[in-house]
Amino acid sequence: MLEKRFKLSANNTTVKTEIIAGLTTFMTMAYIIALNPNLLTNYGAGGQELWNGVFLATCLSSAIAMFVMAFLANKPFCLAPGMGLNSFMAIVIGNLVAMTGMGYVESFQAMLCIILIEGLVFLVLSLLGIRDKIVDAIPLGIRLGISPAIGLMLLNIGFGSNVYIADSNFNQFFVMKDFFGALTAGYAKQTMTDAYPMMVLSAVTMFVGLFIIVVLASKGIKGAVIIGMLAASVIYWIGDAVFLGNNPFASQVQLRRTCSDGMVHSNHTCYYILRY
């Protein structure tokens, strides 16, 4: 049935290959599930209900788009909200809040109306063939540069802001700028205080996982990326348990109640959590 529906032989692929590729792609882009609601709600400033709504919308829209791509276009492409557009939307929402004095939720709703109008205009342009003419008018060099530019942006995210850790004072730290940019371990430890051990573990995990991916890929082993991700996860869990004395799965089972200001309550203390 799969062969008949997706023409696997004609596309020189197998069910095993597609499953491994699908899992790898999902694990690579799954960050958007948490990052999109974080970004569009200003990291919870819009309220927990709005965060939950954007979270659900992100999952549903991505799933519907990928089902359409699979069953109508028969293309192995995964689709999800783009980092550029959601960043732009977040900036517009912030400006609406600042300029109009409306609440964040009201500004978010206004932005949704703008997106609806934009989508209708885009649909009309596509049906009339105008969209293709606009794309053709873009210089070839710019069109060819879009894909590597997106790759460089993701590289910057992975290395530049992949590790996002807050200490007891809610200071933010990033692996390349704050950890390696500190030049000396002593200065980094002094700056990051109680976040330093977690930063060390995160940085080690990231580069060990990357090293495993590079080695396996150089040897032509299929599934090198997903194997590297799984290995990095196991290393992190072990390090968190052995060296930091934490339960790496505690966040999955610990019951926590939300404070009135959108923070998380635990042990009579309210603190912000990062939903990555």
Steps between C-alpha positions, in 0.01 A plus 500: 500500500781742590680417177190569296413820685842663531689333210798412719689301234459775243648745749787261585410470868365250752264504797797467739680794341191719516432414865859581604496819293164601646610446859823690437316792344245507781768505771687771309204734472298405809642803684236710324230328707621685811680795344203622297264544798787642704577758233143595412391537863814685608609200708172471685424871536177446310379247755497123528179458299647689204821296525298178497297621203806588292662170600197305374469712185868440420458124526174486305608735219827312452325162499235610248760657272716187503204270432407717202860496378517121537167395350449768236852593392677176604803698611711414809487855631423596859322830548467716809473870592803690375741666740511818295126554483426421863780734609351775285155429645636520855656840424173630354305380805746675729466822300121477514516469877732800525314725254137422585519415869299182438575185694722232353209265422303773321808596297553133417141476374549811286811343350302186415258718301794649312631150426156394373487793257858431391411135437201592285711742296767233457235249386365742239851574372569127472176422317559783251859390438637831625696329778712312246576823316610663827729205576646507148570872541726430799865479385626142466787562741260596777277196434799266508628666816182445701571135589861548618393815685239302691766237573733766638218640713433154646874456555503827693202384706663163569838636602418852606183468701443127534570496873260729684544473874399735780655510843316588820496864388345407161808604302518345153811325369594375154760239420722683249470854636499441873667161546778499240508878477592517868855387405568353844300244696542704817342809348217295349432334835503836677260650245256208474502412872259211558429460126864411422479120559196468275669710233808273508285190461298658219809611308669162535183321393460721195853451369517128579173449313630707208826302496310171489288624210806613302688173557204279409415712196862485377479121518182501295283359779133559433313672779815678623306810608232321697760271662700806605189663645411189699858464624508866607172456687629195687824680589303797632271280710796316650691821568198666656448203733862413582677836511218743586299263718173577325224283365515573125135401463371694801343770282288235333346361816512782756164661566524877507237767531512831319529823696269788427773689312565213259800364687536150636455420867719243670610476864326830578713681241387643168745490214495515122544181298635468147274285288773358271 
